[in-house]
């Protein structure tokens, strides 16, 4: 188990795609990073394991979206990308790719709060940038260049579990970091 999650990532905004809730949540990474640092000391939020196909894959905090200052969301519209989104046996990379695709779609349709793109969103393929927690780069009309981290949070959201899963540790099964 290694420390790898919100405390290490270098994104400006974090996006959680929650298909069960039919929402894409967006918030400033720095706000939730500070919440997690506080939770480590105060135990305000539960620290829970994550599993992928029954195997331990990480640890993190479950935080209600309503506790996150400035959080916004966009509705996930029914498309080909949202069919069979509640299946839990897909590979994590497939879920991640789907989350990025849904986020790109919302950005291009000008539906994602905080992001008003003046150029096409760029999907990050550079390994170092991905390890740093950047999945998409956009040029925003107000804030300039922004780095976005995108997470597939299948059961998460207000109408799902009632929480977002904020990972802080990961099992490094494939020596990815």
Residue pairs with C-beta under 8 A, 6 or more apart in sequence:
1 58
1 59
1 169
1 170
1 171
1 172
2 169
2 170
2 171
2 172
2 177
3 168
3 169
4 58
4 167
4 168
4 169
4 170
4 172
4 177
5 58
5 60
5 166
5 167
5 168
5 169
5 170
6 14
6 29
6 32
6 33
6 36
6 60
6 133
6 166
6 167
6 168
7 33
7 36
7 37
7 168
8 132
8 133
9 29
9 132
9 133
9 134
9 149
10 132
10 133
10 134
10 147
11 29
11 133
11 134
11 147
11 148
11 149
12 28
12 29
12 143
12 146
12 147
12 148
13 26
13 27
13 28
13 29
13 114
13 115
13 146
13 147
13 148
13 149
14 26
14 27
14 28
14 29
14 32
14 148
14 149
14 151
15 24
15 25
15 26
15 99
15 103
15 112
15 148
15 149
15 150
15 151
16 24
16 25
16 151
16 153
16 156
16 157
16 164
16 165
17 24
17 76
17 98
17 99
17 102
17 103
17 150
17 151
17 152
17 153
18 24
18 25
18 76
18 153
18 154
18 155
18 156
18 157
18 160
18 164
19 76
19 82
19 85
19 86
19 154
20 85
20 86
20 154
20 155
20 156
20 157
20 159
20 160
21 156
21 157
21 158
21 159
21 160
22 75
22 76
22 157
22 159
23 73
23 74
23 75
23 76
23 157
23 158
23 159
24 73
24 74
24 75
24 76
24 102
24 103
24 106
24 112
25 65
25 71
25 72
25 73
25 153
25 157
25 164
26 71
26 72
26 73
26 74
26 112
26 113
26 114
26 115
27 68
27 69
27 70
27 71
27 72
28 70
29 133
29 149
31 68
31 69
31 70
32 63
32 68
32 166
35 45
35 63
35 67
35 68
35 166
36 45
36 61
36 166
36 168
38 44
39 45
39 47
39 61
39 63
45 61
45 62
45 63
46 61
46 62
47 59
47 60
47 61
47 168
48 59
48 60
48 61
48 62
48 165
49 56
49 58
49 59
50 56
50 57
50 58
50 59
50 60
50 165
50 167
51 57
52 92
53 89
55 171
55 173
56 171
57 92
57 170
57 171
57 173
58 167
58 168
58 169
58 170
58 171
59 167
59 168
59 169
60 165
60 166
60 167
60 168
60 169
61 165
61 166
61 168
62 161
62 163
62 164
62 165
62 166
63 163
63 164
63 166
64 158
64 162
64 163
64 164
65 71
65 73
65 157
65 158
65 163
65 164
66 158
68 164
72 113
72 114
73 113
74 106
74 111
74 112
74 113
75 111
76 82
76 102
76 106
79 105
81 98
81 101
81 102
81 105
82 102
85 98
85 154
86 154
88 154
92 152
95 152
95 154
96 135
96 150
96 151
96 152
98 152
99 150
99 151
99 152
100 123
100 135
100 136
100 150
103 112
103 135
103 136
103 148
103 150
104 121
104 123
104 136
106 112
107 115
107 117
107 121
107 136
107 138
108 117
108 120
108 121
110 116
110 117
114 140
115 138
115 140
115 146
115 148
116 140
116 141
116 142
117 138
117 139
117 140
117 141
118 139
118 140
118 141
119 138
119 139
121 136
121 137
121 138
122 136
122 137
122 138
123 135
123 136
124 130
124 134
124 135
124 136
124 137
129 147
131 176
131 177
133 147
133 149
134 147
134 148
134 149
135 148
135 149
135 150
136 147
136 148
136 150
137 145
137 146
137 147
137 148
138 145
138 146
138 148
139 145
139 146
140 146
151 165
151 167
153 160
153 164
153 165
154 160
155 161
156 163
156 164
156 165
157 164
170 177
